[in-house]
Amino acid sequence: MKHFVVAAFALILLAGCQEEEKAGATTETSPGGFEYARLYIPKAEDVAIQIAWPSTWAFREDVNQAVPYIGTDLILAGGAEGFPPGEVVETFADLNAEGAMWVTADHLHGELIAPRENLDKAVEIAAAHLAKPTMDEAWFGRIQQGFAANIAETYAQPASQGFDALRWAILGDTALRRSLSVDPPAMITTATREETLDWHRQTVTRASPKVVIAGEIGQDTAGKVVDALFSGLPDGTALSAPAPTADFAPTRILLHVPEAQTSTLIFIGSLPPTREGSEIEDILLATALGGDDQSVLFEAVRTGLRASYGFGAGLDGYTRDLRIVALSGEVETQKLAEAETVVLTAYSEFLNDPKMGDLAARKEPFKADVERTATLPGAASFSALMGVLDGYDPNLVFSLSAHIDKVTDETVKARAAAAFPKAETLIILAVSPDAEALPGACVILSPADAVNCR
């Protein structure tokens, strides 16, 4: 009998092990009716929640575009019903929790990360600030003043003025440009607490948020957490941002900034949105093109111009639909025109025949990163959310390594030829203390004048 009982107990344990949930993603619906993606990450100590509320604010002409930037900081810092202003930072620190909010042109993002044992308390705090933020007047003023100072410091830099001029050239005098540039800066100081409350009421609702929760958390608990976060929010109206318009027609512009110590040279062109695929190839191409001191552009500028500075390449986007590749770097003013030729030549040659070196070795760091990401609730949930916004299955987070394996020299070359803008289609902008440093360019004295170069 004793042996029978032991054997039966062993079978029960074995059955339990076999039923234990494995790492993976599922799309579920909470008891309250909210759809969310759940990433089960065994042995994860933390639980992470990512939320993206769709927003049209950045595309509206009838609102102050500085308000969302102030509001994202004010929601958590400005207090809530039952929580004095400024207290949440210390409380989260005591819980080893993290909470953050930020805005893009398309969405308001919220993130909450907490140890499993402190999750309920962290969710209670976050839910209170989402549903009934006090938005304390004193804290509003403090955040407003800090934001104004940061923007003033940013635009004191000639390179920042150059990127501002590019937004003028590409987006024109639109609400989207004003939102991305926070321009004119006076919009910050004229923003009011009442406008911020109105933005919050319209944006933080139960309508159409995308939600991802990650960690060693089951469906029952995850559903209750999602409901707790949204239970106090108004129903709201489902929002869908309009399709943005942009002009990427090639042009050459020189922004004359007499006080600039050196010149800055920028090339920008459009890329397809990430929802169309091949993002891994894009990242690998940008890295080989201008990601480090061994990259094509860095070497071209250092060798071709015998310069002591480098040149880089990066991927960015004005919105999820308006994605760009940008090549940029500082250049000696007297070599500005020569640098333009060197960079364009190197870029064109790279597109025709991408020099990736040992592609397998180049992919290894990315594979290591995505494999580690899949074990970290915060990173995994954010990666999954980006995929969900593009219409992908959240399980993609756990299979990215396999997708990287499928990248070959042939797929990289095909992507460079099909998706990256040709050299002759790039917008070229220089910021220089010498108005004649880029012969033939449209010379402007302020970023706003870039619209006249079309």
N, C-alpha and C positions, 0 to 999 in steps of 0.2 A: 504493500500500500504506500509506504513512504516513497519508494522509487517512482510510483505512478504519479503521486502528487508533485514531486519535483519535476518530472518530465512534463506534466501538464502545465505547471507554472512557467517552465522554459518555453513551451509553445506559445503561451500567452504573451510573454515578453517578446518573442520573435515576431509574432503577429503585430505587436505594437510598433516594433522597429520598422516592419515592412510598410506600415501605414503612415509612418512619420513623413511629413511634408518635405519635399525636396526643393532646392533652390529653383525659383521660376516665377513667372508673372501670370496673374489672372486678372481679368476685368470683371468686377463685381458690382452689385448694387446694395447700398446700405438699407437698413430697415426704413429709413426716412425717404428713400427713393433717389439718393445721389449715386451716380455712377462714378467709380474710381478704379484705378489700377493698383493692385497690391503686388509688391515684390517681396517674396519670402526669401530671407537671407538667414540661413541657419547660423546660430551662435553669435549673431550680431548683438552687441550690447545696447545699441541705440535704436530708436525708431525715428524715421525722418518722414516728414509730410511736406509735399510741394503742392502749391495751388497756383493756378494761373487764371485770373479773371479777365475775360476779353474786355477791351476798352476802345472806344472811338474818340476819346478826348483829344488825342494828338492830331486828329484830322478835322476838328471842329474850329470854325472861324469865330464862333460866338463865345469862346471861353478863354480864360487866362492860362496859357500853356505852362506857367511856372508852378501852378497849383499842385499837380500830382507829385512833383519832386518834394515839395514841402510836406504834403500829406502823408507820403510813405514813411517819413521819419516821425511825423507827429502822431500817427496811429498808435505806435507802441510807446513813444516817449511821453505823450501828452496825457497819460492816465486813462482810466476807464471806471465804470461804476464799480465801486469797491476797491479800487486800486489808485492810490495817489500818483500824480504826475512824477515821472522820473524813477519810480520804484521798480519797474519791470526789469531793468538792467541788472540790478542787484539780486532780485528774486531769481531770475534765470541763472545767474552765476551760482547762486546757492544750490540750484537744482542741477548744475552742470548741463544746463540746456542752452540752446541758441535759438534766437528768433530774428528774422530779418524780412524786410519788404523792399521792393524796388520796382521801378517802372521801365518798360520799353514802349515803343510806339504802339504796339499791338496789345499789350497785356499789363496788368498789375500782378506782380509775383509775390507770393508769401512762402516763407520757409520756416519750419519748426523742427528742431532736432533735440531729442531728450533721451536719457537712459530709460529703459523699459519701466523701472520701478518708480520713476518720477513723471511718467508720461501723462497720467491723469491730471496732475496739478498743472503741468505746463500747458496742456490743452485747455484747462479751465481759464488760465490767465489769457492765453491767446484768444479764446472765444469771446471773453469779456471785452478785449480791446478791439476785436473785429466788429462786434455787434453794437457796443455802446461806448465808443471812445469819447473821452472828455474833451480832447483837443484843447487843453489849457491855453489860455490867451498868452500867458507869459512864455510858455514853451513854444508857442507859435512864433512869437517875436524872436526868440533865441534862434530857432531853426532858420527862420527867414533871413536873419542877419548873417548867419554863418554861410548860408547858401549864396547870398549875394557876394560875400567876400571871396568865396571859392571861385565863382564865375569870373569876378574881376581879375583874380590872380591868373586864371586860365587864359583869358583873352589878352593878358599882358604879354603872352608868349607869341612871337611871330608865327611859329608853326601852327599854333591853334587858330590864328587868324586865317592862315592858308586853308585849313580844313573847313573853316566857316565859309570862306569864299567858294569852295567847291560845292558846299551845300546850296549856296545861292545859285550857282551855275546849273546844278543838276535838278534841284527841287523848286527853285524860284521863290517868290514871296508868298509862300503857302503856310498854312497852319502846321503842317508836318515839319517844315524847315524851322519855324519858330520854336516848335517843341524840342527838336533835336539840338538846336543851337542855344536854346534859352535866350533868344534874341528878339526884341531888344531887352537888355538886362533890366530895364525899369519895370518890366512885368513882375519881377520878383518883389520889389518894394511896394508895388501897388496891389499885390495879392492880399486877400482878406481871409480871416478865419471862416467867415460865412461861406465864401466860395469853396474853401477846403471841405467844410462839412457837406456842401452840396455835391462835390466830386465824390466823397465817400459814399453818400446815399445812392448815387447813381452807379457806382462801380462795385462796391463790396456787397454783393447780393447772392441769392441762391440760384440765380439764372446762369446756366451754362459754364460754370467753372470747370476747369480740367484739374483733376486731383490724382496724385500718386502718393502712396504710403509704402514705406519700405522698412524692413527689419525682420526680426524673428517674432512675427505677429500673425495670429490666425484671422480668419475671415470674420468671426463673431466680434472680436475686439476691434478689428480695423473698421468695421461698419459702425460700431458705437462711437469710435473716435471721430470719424467723418461727420456723423450726425451731431455730435457735441460741438464741433467747430462751426457748423452752419445753422444750428437750431435757432439762434437768435437773429438771423439775418432776414431782411425783407425779401419778398419774392423777386422783385426787380423785373427788368425786361432784357431778354436775350439780345446781346449786342454783336454786331458783325462789322468790322472795320471796312471802309470802302477800299477798293483797289487803288493803290497810290500811283501817281503819275510822276515820271522822271524823264529828264533829257540827258542821255549819255552820249550825244553827238560829240565827236572829237573837236577839241579846241585847244589853243595854247594861250595861257594867261600868266601875266606877271603882276603880282601884288607888290607894289613899291612900299617898303617899310624902311625909311631912312635910318631908324635907330637900330635895326637888326644887326647883330654882330657878324653873322654869316648868312649864307643863303640856304634855303630848304627847297628841295625838288620833290614833287609828288606826281605820281601817275595813277589814275583811277579808271577802272572799267567794270562793267556789270558781269555778274555770274548768275546762272540759274539758281533758284531757291533750293534749299536743302531737301525739300519734300520730293524733288525730282530724282534724288539719288546721287551716288558717286561722291559723297562727301569725303570719304576716306581718301580717294584719289586726289581730291582738291587739297586736302591737308598735306598729303605727301608732296604734291607738286609745289605748294607754297613754301614748304620747309626746304626743299631742294633749291628752290629759286632764291629765297632770301631769308632763311630761318636762322642762320648762324654764320660764324666767320669762315666756314667752309663752303658756303653757298655760292651759286652762280653769280648773283648780282654783287655780293660782297667782293668776290675775287675780281670781277670785271672792273669795278670801280677802283679797287686798290691797285690792280695791275695796269689797267688802261689809262688811268689818270695819275698813276704814281702818287696816290693819295694816302693819307694816314687815317682816313675815316672809312666807314662802311655804308652799305645800302641794304635795306631789308624789304621783305614782302609779307603781307598779312591778309587775312580774310576778315570781312566785317559785313555789316548790313545796316541800312537805314530802317528797314522793316524786315519781316520774315520773307517778304516778296522781293524787296530791293536789296539784293546781296551784291557785294563788291569785292574786288581784289585791289589792293593798294600797294604800290611800290614807293618807298620814300626814304629820304636820308638827307643829312646836311652836306652841303657842297661848298667848296671855296668859290667865292663870288666870281672871280676871274675865270673859273673853269666851268661855269654853269652851262653854257651852250655845249661845250664838249661833253659834259656829263650826260646831258640829254641824249646825245648821239650814242654814247657808250652804253647807256642803260637800255635804250630802245633796241640796239643791235643785239645785245646779250639776251634780252627778253624774247626777241623774235627768233633767234637761233634756238633758244631753249624750247619754245613751243613747237618748232619743227622737229626737234630731236631732243626730248627731255633727258638730260644727263642726271640720272638718279643714282649712279654709283651702284653699290651692292644693295639692291632693293630689299632683299631679305634682311640684311643688317639694319636698313633704314626703318623697316617695319617693326622690328623687335621692341623698341621702346614704346611704340603705340600699343602693341599687343600686351605688353606688361602693364601699361596704364589701364587699358580697358578691362583686363582680368582683375586688377586690383579694385577698379571702380565697382565691379559687380559684387564685391564683398563689403562695400562701405555704404550704409543706408543713405547718407547725405548725397554722395556723388552719384550713386545708382539711381536714386529717385529723380535727381535733376536731369540726368541723362535720359531716363525714361520719359520724363515730361516733355523734353525737347522732341523726342520721337513721336509722342502722342500728338503734339501740336502739328506735326507733319503728317499725321495719319498713319503712323507705323504701329505695329504691335509692340506693346511694352516689353515683351520677351526678347526684343532685339538687344537689350542691355546684356543679356546672358549669352548672346551668340556673336557679339561684335568681333571677337578674336577669330572666329571662323570666317567672317566677312573679310577681315584683313588678309587672311590666308588666300582668299580668292583674287586679291589684287596682284596683277602681273605687270611686267613692263609693257605688254600690249594694251592692257586696260588703261594704264596711266597715259600712254602715248595717245590713245584714242580720246581720252578725256581732255587732254591739253589741246588737241586739235579741234574738238567739237564745242567745248564749253568756255574756254578762256578767251578773253577778248584779244583780237589781233593787235599788234603794236600800233598800226596806223589808226585804230579806233579809240585809243586811249585818250582821256582828257589829261592834259599836262598843265600843271600849275607850279610856278616858282614864287617863293617869297624872298625878296632880295632888297638890300640897301641901294642897289644900282638899277635904275629904271631901264637901262639899256643892256642888261646882262643876258637877256634872252631875245635876240633879234627876231623881229616879226611877230612877237607875242602881243596880245591885247593887254596894254598896261592899265592897271587900275590903282586907285589910291585907298579904297576901302573895300572890304569883302562884298558889300551890297552891290558894288559896281560890276561884279562878275556877270550879272544878268545882261549887261549891255554888250558882253562879248559873244553873244549868240547871234 
